[in-house]
């Protein structure tokens, strides 16, 4: 299992625990490139979560989508193995 996959599993577990809806949109073929790895809705707030590991950074296209989500009133972030545990606190403070 890749380090990024471990981050995604942890993020999904945190979202499940919080009672948030979430999915992982397909980006290949018919999907839109750059869309965050995990799309979620928590207490009426749209979330876009890009998962990374091993010091990898979001690409320019991924950052564009994260910015567009924020501009539309949603919450977006990049989560990695170093800040994944902070997601629970973020979810508590969002609403």
N, C-alpha and C positions, 0 to 999 in steps of 0.2 A: 504494500500500500504506500502510495507516495505521501510525502509530508503535506502537500496541498490537500489531498483527499482527507487526511486526518483533520485538517482545519475545517473542511466542509462538514464532516461528520459532527464535529464539536459544535459548529454554528447551528446546524439543524437541530441538535439536541437542546441547545439553549433556547431556540425558537419554539420547539415543542413544549418545553417546560413552561415558557411564558404564555402558551396558548395562542401563538401567532400562526397565521396561515403562511405557508412558504412553498416555493417550487424552484426548480432549477431549469430555466428555459433552454431549449436546444438552440445552439447558435450556428451549427453547421448546415449547409444546404439552404433551407428555407428560412432559418433564423437570422436575426440581425447581429452582426459582429460587434463586439464591444459591450454588449449587454452584461450587467453584473451576473456573477455566478449564481447568486441566490436572490430571488425577488420575494418579498414578504409584505404582509400587512399585519400591523399590531395596533389594536385599539384605534382603528381608523386611519393610521398613518402608513403611507407607502414607504417601504425600505428597499434599497438596493445594496447588496453586500458583495463586494469583490473579495475573493479569498486568495491569499498568496502564502508562500512559505519560502524559507531559505533566503531571505533578503530580497526576493523578487519584488519588483514595483509594478504598479498598474501601467498599462500602455497608454499612449496618448488617446487612443479611441476609447478605452475603458474610462479614463479620466473625463473625457467629454460626456459620456453617458452619466457618470456619477454627478457631474456638474449640472447637467440638464435635470436630473432628478431633484437636486437641491433647489434649482430655480423654479421648479414646478410645485414646491412646497413639501417635498418628501425628504427623507433622511437617507443619506448614502455614506458609505465608509469602505475602507479597505481593512480587512481583518487578516491577521497572520498568527503564527504560533505564539507570538509575544504579547498580543493584545486581545486574543480570543476570549479570555476570561472576563474582560471588561465589558463584553457585550451584554451580559445580564444587567449590569448597573445602567448601561446606556438605555436599555429597554424600559427600565423602571423610571428613568428621568424624562423620557420622550413626551409623555402625556401628563 
